Amino acid sequence: VIGAAANGWQPRIRRVICEKAGQLHLQISDADWQTLHHLKVSGLINAQDIALLRQLAGGGRKGERSGQLATIDLSETALIAMPDSAFFGCATLTYLSLPKMLPELSAYAVANCPLLNEVTVHPVLNRIRRGAFSGCFCLTGIQLPNSLENIDANAFNSCTRLTDVELPQSVLTIGSGAFANCKRLQRLVVGR
């Protein structure tokens, strides 16, 4: 859980630089599957690398390996399109920093990540697609950028610990059920 450690404590973060997309697997050892908890990736990545990160964060599909990765920082990656369901069902993921140049968060991008409690979104994001955060039961809040224009249907559906959301003035559309079943949502501020 982010923020639960003693004041001043910082986790040991493994930093990886990918000079070529699709090559992240070359920097992940067998031991990393059980011991890697915090990872910062820089450079070029693609859908193949995202699939590996999903597995490392406990989102392995049937027959796939799953790791123990809790935090992923992609802020310094050159990724401008994230595949749908990129981090769907990551059982151990608690924190994700999205790529700084990502204009759109894909459909079901981090849906059903039961421990995800913090996501860093950067200033160029203009759309959150269908169900992107649905079922993220531990997400308590999110800072949405002034560039955001569209929040698609069910984007935050069943984020049961979400308590406070401020929508920037730039938001033009909010899809059906975008905040459905957010049972603890006490405050939704639209455009200040």
N, C-alpha and C positions, 0 to 999 in steps of 0.2 A: 504494500500500500504506500503510495507516494505521501510524503509528509509525516510519516509515523515514526521516523527515526529520531534519535537524539539531535538536538540543535547543533548544526555545523557538520554533522556526519554526511559524507558523500560516498555512494557506492562505487566500487571499482568498475569502470566502464571500459569495455573493450572497443577500440577504435579500428575500423577497417576502411581502407581506401580501395575502391573498385575502379581500375583504370579502363576496364572493358565490361560492358553490360553482359550479364549471363555468366559471370565468373566468380560470383560470391562464394559458391560451393568450394572453390579451391582454397579459401581462407578459413573454412570451418572444419575442425578435426572431429574425429569420433568422440573424443572426450568432451568437446564443446556441447554436444547434445544434452549432457546431464549437468554440466558445470557453468555454462554461459547464462548469465542472468540479465546483463545490461550491455547493450550494443549500440554503437553509433556508426552509421555507414555514411561514407562520403563518396562522391564520384558518380560513375555511370551505372545504373541498374535498370533491369527490365522485369517483365512479368515472371520470368523464371526465377529471378532473385527474390521477388515478392513471395512467390510460392514457397521458397526455402525459408524465408523469414516467418511465414505463417506456420509452417511445421515446427520451427524452432520455438515459437511462442505457444506451443500446445494445441495447434490447430490442424494437426495431421488428420487427413481423411482415412477412411477404412483402408488398412493395409500400409499406410504411410507411417513413418517415424514421427514422434513428437518430442520436443525439447522442453526446457524450463525457462525460456527467455521471458522476462517480466517487462523490460523497458526497451523500446526501439526509438532511436533518433534518426530520422531520415531527412532532417532539415537541410543538409548539405549535399543531397543527391540531385542528380539531373534527371528527374522523373516528372514528366508533364502529363502523363495519363496513367491512372491506376486501374488495374483490372477490377471488374465487378467481383464482389465477395473476397477482396484481397486478403483481409485478415479475419474473415468470418469464422466464428467459433474458436477463437484463440483462448484456451482455458487458463493460461498463465499470464496473459498480457494485462499490465496495469497502467502503462503509460505509452503514448505514441506521439512523436513529433512528426508532423507531415512535411513533405518536401516544400521548400519555400516558394517554388515556382509552380505548384500544383493548382490549376485553375478550377478543378472540379473534383469533388469527393465522390467516387463511384458508388453505384447501387450496392447496398449491403456491405460496404467497405469494412466496417468493424462491427457488424451486427453480431449479436449473440456472444460477445466477449464479456462474460459474467463478472470479471474482476476489473475491467477497464474503468479507471476513475478520473483520468486526466488525458486530454488531447490538446496538443498545441497546434493551432491553425494559423497560417500565415496570411499576410495582407493581400495576396492575389486571388484567393479562393472566391469564386463568384457563384458556385452552385453546390448544394448538398443534395445528392440524388436519393431516390426512393430507398427507404429503410436503412440508410447509411449507418445510423447509430442504434437501430432498433434492438431491444433486448440487452442493452448495456446497463445492467441493473445497478452498478456502482457509480455511474457517471453522475456527479453532483452539480456540475456547472460546466460551461464552455464559453470562452471569449470569442465571439463571432466578429470577423473583420468588416470594415466599412465597405469592402469590395463586394460583399455577399448580396446577390440579387434574387436567388431562387432557393427555396427550401422545398423539396419535393415531398410527396405523400409519404407518411409514416416515417419520416426521417429520424425522429427521436421517439418513436412509439415504444412504450414500455420501458422507458428510462425511469424506473420507479424511484430513484433517489435524486433526480433532477429537481432542484428547488427554485432556481432563479435563472432567468434567461433574458438578456437584453438583445433585441433585434436592432441592427443598425438601420438608419433611414434609407439606405440603399436597397433594402429588401422590397422586391416588387410582387413576388408571389409566394404564398405558403400553401402547400398542397394539403389535401384532405388527410386528416388524422396525423398531421406532422408531430403533434405533441399528445396524441391519444395515450391513455393509460399511464400518464406521468402523474401518478397519484399524489406525489409530494410537491408538485409544482405550485408554488405560492405566489410567484411574481413573474409576469411576462410583460416586459416593457417594449413597446413598439416605437422605434424611431425617435431618438432624442435630438 
